[in-house]
Each structure stands twice: as C-alpha cells, then as structure tokens.
Amino acid sequence: MQHLEAIRTEYRRYRRLCELALEQVSDADLRRCPDPQGNSIAVVLQHLSGNLRSRFTDFLTSDGEKPWRQRDGEFEEPAADRAALLAAWREAWDVVDAALDDVAAAGPDAFGRTVTIRQQPLTVHEALLRSVAHVAYHTGQIVLLARSFAGDAWRSLSIPRGGSAAYAAQPTREKGPDGGS
C-alpha cells in the first residue's frame, strides 16, 4: 500500500497549502473575485469541500457523484462565514481520510477494484489520481488568489524568491509547507 501512502501525503500537502494560504487572507478577500466570470477563494473552497464529500462518501460502494450533491450551487457565493466554510472543509477531509482507511483495509488488491464516478467505471487507483489532480488544480487557484490579495505581506509556501541555493543545499527531500516532509 505504498501508493496509498503517497496519495495520502499529496492530499495532506495540498490541504496544508490551502490552509496556509487561507490564513493569509482577510474575510473580505476570501470572498473577493477579481473577474466577473471567475470564482472567489470561498467559492473554490466550497466546491472542493462538496466534491470531496461526494466522491469519498461510500467511496468503494457507491457512485462518487451523489444524488444529494448540488454541484452548481457550489459555484454560487456561499452564505457561510469563514468558520462555517472551514468546518465544511475539515468535514470533507474527514470523509476522505475515512475512505482512504477503507481502501487500506480492503487489502492489496483494492487499487484494482472498480468504482464509479458519474456512472463511469474507474479503478480505485485511477479515481484517487484523478481526485489528487483535481485538488491540486484548485489548490493552485486558491494559492494564486491568496498571494495576489496578500501582496507584500505574503509568506511563501514553498521556496521563497532568492532561496533556491539554501534549498539546494538540502535537496534530499522536498519539505511541505509547514516544514515537514
């Protein structure tokens, strides 16, 4: 289950990047949308939370697009405040963690099992890789928006400008945004 641990690590990395970016924006900037056709950080956070809850609730046994999910509503500006958005975010990640525990408990053949998303069959491995890519895509959006809103107050979440030489002095393992691996 080495692949599962690598996937867990990537989920943790992207989750932490989002959370560190969110810490650097005001409540007003959380809802700020620089383009009328774009999404605010709050909308992207709401969408990711809805997607993760839907995909990973009963991950191994039901279609990942749940009938209760209101995907289009995820792209409307949320009425929820920061605390409620973050509570939904944490709950979504709890669902992901439980589903990954289920995959681990299913044994070494679990990655080859078939699951469905929008009635399309995928192996567990394919579904997990697809989800990691989706989370990474939206993490980039959140970080980019947060970085632009924070301006000069931004604290880098990776190698800061001018820090490549110091990083290259210890290239054995990339560090996560909180300093851990």
KAPE-V339918 format. One record per helix or strand of 2 or more residues. SS is the DSSP state (A for helix, B for strand). FROM is the first residue (numbers start at 1). LEN is the number of residues. If there is no record, write none. Layout:
SS FROM LEN
SS FROM LEN
This chain:
A 2 21
A 27 4
A 41 16
A 71 4
A 82 24
A 110 3
B 114 4
B 120 4
A 124 30
A 164 5
